[in-house]
Amino acid sequence: MGLAAPDFAQNKAKTKAPSTKELIKALPEKYKKWLEEEVVYIISPKEKEVFLSLENDRQREMFVEAFWKQRDPNPNTPENEFKDEHYRRIQYANKNYGKESPGAGWRSDMGRIYITLGEPQYTEKYENLSDLYPTIVWFYQGMAEYGLPNAFSVVFYKPEGTNEYILYSPVKDGPQRLMPHYSGDMTDYIQAFQKLVSIEPNVANVSLSLIEGESLMEIRPSIASEVLLYQKIPDAPVYKVRDTYADKLFKYKDIIEVEYSANYLDSDALVSVYKSGSGIYYVHYLIEPKKLSLEKNGDNYQTTIVINGIVTDENGQQVYQFDRRLPLNLRSEQVDSIRDRLMSFQDVFPLVPGRYKLSILLKNYVSKEFTSFEASLSIPDSGLLMSPLVLANRLTRSNQYRGLNKAFLLDDLQFVLSPRNDFVVGDRLYAVFQLWGLTSELKQTGSLNYEVVKENGDKVKSFSKKISDYQGSQVFYEEISLEGWSPANYMLTVTLTDNNNNVVISQKENFFISHLPALSRSWVMTKPVEGDNSAEVQHALGLQYWNRQDQARAAKYLEAAYRLNPKEPAYALDFCRWLLASRKYQEVIAVGGPFVSQEQNYNFLEILGQAAQALNQYEQAINYYKQYLAHFGTNVNILNAIGECYSELGNADEALYAWERSLQLEPNQEKIKAQVKALKEKRKN
């Protein structure tokens, strides 16, 4: 990620958001039909909201593919049995229902229920009784996995004056509505029920309750049946669908390739911030996909994990972006040893103070699967603050990576974490945190108080320790034995108090102890990165300050990165961009020139042209610009700059040629039009 010109936010007029109806109307016919006819009964509100937020057909195609993929009962086969069955149901409904109505069969009550629930286990028809409107009962069972009762009926009837079966509701209709000649009190359910029993007992049995075995305290319509008809049945198609993928697809629609779009994986993640000994803040994070697919290659299994991270500020402006590639090549015995374990991908990167949103996107190159997580980050520029409290299940000491940065390695202490904060009886729990901005007084007289409370409110453990007892350590941690603790949910609170026992700051974190005798711990995949004084870290900090429009601080780090590694083009180029913004044009030429003349690095051509032009070295600027065009192709801004240089040199013909080429590419350039007009009039005179 290189420097970009600072982007100052501008006020935008607020416009009224279009309604759902307007958004649907604006859809291309193909997608309108898909949304309003084909999946109208099986799409969740969240999925519909996301689909209507998409901006083009490419995104819509990605969504449709992902929509069916989420419902595929067997993703390892080329067929999608759910999709095939769904379209079969639509075809069946259109052929068999709604024949007496103007609409298609899928629109009818019978069509809707059939598409939603499928074929009933059995059907009962009562169509030839003079005292009973034509009635059909569909019986379903074994659908509890969709949030439905284990056994229930759906009733349709054809009242007088209609030619189509409509859905029967015990509450809205009642048994009296099923009888054409019923003349009793329409509010007397007992009388109506008894009359219906005398006509057809089987229909009477489902007239007050559709749920088999429901016990009614009195002879009145079942409210649970109303919930079944208008809540549980409509929700059944999405009951088992995790529509998280829809949000993720929308968020990352512009940066994930099409082949990944339908393959979202759930994951667990954890993120924390720590300060190094030299005062640089680092974001430590881990992400654990629920599944890791590998490709067999001979005796080995392999893939490449690609991680993309984006940090944005409170205004949504990008402050930092990074990519990591982690090749995985495992032997068969390694795969066997971790087959039942999750893979924990862990990383660390520096970040300047501020409030941010972090987005991490992880892609599996082989399986084309992706997962992601988002988190809020708050890094203080000054003042007292406690870092997020993390709970480790293991701690090791090692000086192997001293001088480098490694995820969750602090002062030679490596903490092993689970993003689920899960433990077993007998584990050791390590509470880990940092305190930033401690005053001298707090260092001498302050105390840290630890308290663990069980989910029922019982205090399980509490103790205190003076800050001075930690002997000036940058990292505060305490070991808590869980021997003899019972499986349950717990909360650990760490509080900093002053000499008068006043609470200064505190952090809380939940954890739970499993009833299992042991937990399968994740296999960690991580890669150490350069230390605080490396060009890599200095460059990252410089980029971040530049994107926060703090050029003074950016200068310090960008120059440091270049001085530490002057042969690295990325460091030199970003330093040149800062020099150009600071109007240090001669230094731009000195730093960037050798990369073009000696290494043919054409990325420097535009910035060198701008510096030469600012120094009134127009011929040299034109030379740089023309090299740029020869290598990168036509560019409106470069053509305009060439025109300006030729104009300053008094070469009207070449200036006009450059500007007119630019106008051919982008006609709506009023400034260039005016310059062309003025130059042509000047030539006439």
LINFEN-V788112 format. One record per backbone hydrogen bond with DSSP energy under -0.5 kcal/mol. CO is the residue of the C=O (numbers start at 0). NH is the residue of the N-H. If there is no record, write none. Layout:
[[CO NH] [CO NH]]
This chain:
[[5 7] [18 22] [19 23] [20 24] [21 25] [23 26] [27 30] [27 31] [28 32] [29 33] [30 34] [31 35] [32 36] [32 37] [33 38] [38 41] [38 42] [43 47] [44 48] [45 49] [46 50] [47 51] [48 52] [49 52] [49 53] [50 53] [55 59] [56 60] [57 61] [58 62] [59 63] [60 64] [61 65] [62 66] [63 67] [64 68] [65 69] [66 70] [67 70] [67 71] [68 71] [70 72] [73 76] [78 80] [79 83] [80 84] [81 85] [82 86] [83 87] [84 88] [85 89] [86 90] [87 91] [88 92] [89 93] [90 94] [91 95] [92 96] [97 100] [103 106] [103 107] [104 107] [107 111] [108 112] [109 113] [110 114] [111 115] [112 116] [112 117] [113 117] [121 138] [123 136] [125 134] [127 129] [128 131] [133 157] [134 125] [135 137] [135 155] [136 123] [137 153] [138 120] [138 121] [139 151] [142 145] [142 147] [143 146] [148 142] [149 141] [150 211] [151 139] [153 137] [154 167] [155 135] [156 158] [156 165] [158 161] [165 156] [168 172] [168 173] [173 176] [174 177] [175 178] [177 132] [177 179] [178 181] [184 187] [186 188] [187 191] [188 192] [189 193] [190 194] [191 195] [192 196] [193 197] [194 198] [195 199] [199 202] [199 203] [200 204] [201 205] [202 205] [203 206] [203 207] [207 221] [209 152] [209 211] [210 213] [213 215] [214 216] [217 219] [221 225] [222 226] [223 227] [224 228] [225 229] [226 230] [226 231] [227 232] [230 234] [231 235] [232 235] [232 236] [234 237] [234 238] [235 238] [237 240] [239 241] [240 242] [241 244] [242 245] [242 246] [243 247] [244 248] [245 249] [246 250] [247 251] [249 252] [251 254] [251 255] [256 259] [256 260] [257 260] [259 262] [262 369] [265 289] [267 287] [269 285] [271 283] [273 281] [275 278] [279 275] [280 350] [281 273] [281 283] [282 348] [283 271] [284 346] [285 269] [286 288] [286 344] [287 267] [294 301] [296 299] [298 331] [299 296] [300 329] [301 294] [302 327] [303 305] [303 364] [304 306] [304 325] [305 362] [306 323] [307 360] [308 321] [309 358] [310 318] [310 319] [311 356] [312 315] [316 312] [319 310] [321 308] [323 306] [324 326] [325 304] [327 302] [329 300] [330 334] [331 335] [332 336] [333 337] [334 338] [335 338] [337 340] [341 343] [341 522] [342 344] [343 345] [343 524] [344 286] [345 526] [346 284] [348 282] [353 378] [354 313] [355 376] [356 311] [357 374] [358 309] [359 372] [360 307] [361 370] [362 305] [362 364] [363 367] [363 368] [368 363] [369 264] [370 361] [372 359] [374 357] [376 355] [377 379] [378 353] [384 435] [387 389] [389 391] [389 431] [390 417] [391 429] [393 415] [395 413] [398 401] [400 403] [404 528] [405 408] [407 409] [407 414] [409 412] [411 397] [411 413] [412 409] [412 414] [413 395] [414 416] [415 392] [415 393] [417 420] [420 511] [422 513] [423 426] [426 481] [428 430] [428 479] [429 391] [429 431] [430 477] [431 389] [432 475] [433 386] [435 384] [438 442] [439 443] [440 444] [441 445] [445 466] [446 496] [447 464] [448 494] [449 462] [450 492] [451 459] [451 460] [452 490] [453 456] [457 453] [457 459] [460 451] [462 449] [464 447] [465 468] [466 469] [467 470] [469 472] [474 476] [475 432] [477 430] [479 428] [481 425] [481 484] [487 512] [488 454] [489 510] [490 452] [491 508] [492 450] [492 494] [493 506] [494 448] [494 496] [495 503] [495 504] [496 446] [497 500] [501 497] [504 495] [506 493] [508 491] [510 489] [511 422] [511 513] [512 487] [513 424] [518 520] [521 523] [522 343] [523 525] [524 345] [528 404] [530 533] [533 537] [534 538] [535 539] [536 540] [537 541] [538 542] [539 543] [540 544] [541 545] [542 546] [543 547] [544 549] [545 548] [548 550] [549 553] [550 554] [551 555] [552 556] [553 557] [554 558] [555 559] [556 560] [557 561] [558 562] [559 563] [560 564] [564 567] [566 568] [567 571] [568 572] [569 573] [570 574] [571 575] [572 576] [573 577] [574 578] [575 579] [576 580] [577 581] [578 583] [579 582] [582 584] [583 587] [584 588] [585 589] [586 590] [587 591] [588 592] [591 594] [591 595] [592 595] [592 596] [593 597] [593 598] [594 600] [595 599] [599 601] [600 603] [601 604] [603 607] [604 608] [605 609] [606 610] [607 611] [608 612] [609 613] [610 614] [611 616] [612 615] [615 617] [616 620] [617 621] [618 622] [619 623] [620 624] [621 625] [622 626] [623 627] [624 628] [625 629] [626 630] [627 631] [627 632] [628 632] [634 638] [635 639] [636 640] [637 641] [638 642] [639 643] [640 644] [641 645] [642 646] [643 647] [644 648] [645 650] [646 649] [649 651] [650 654] [651 655] [652 656] [653 657] [654 658] [655 659] [656 660] [657 661] [658 662] [659 663] [660 664] [661 665] [666 668] [667 669] [668 672] [669 673] [670 674] [671 675] [672 676] [673 677] [674 678] [675 679] [676 680] [677 681] [678 682] [679 683] [680 684]]
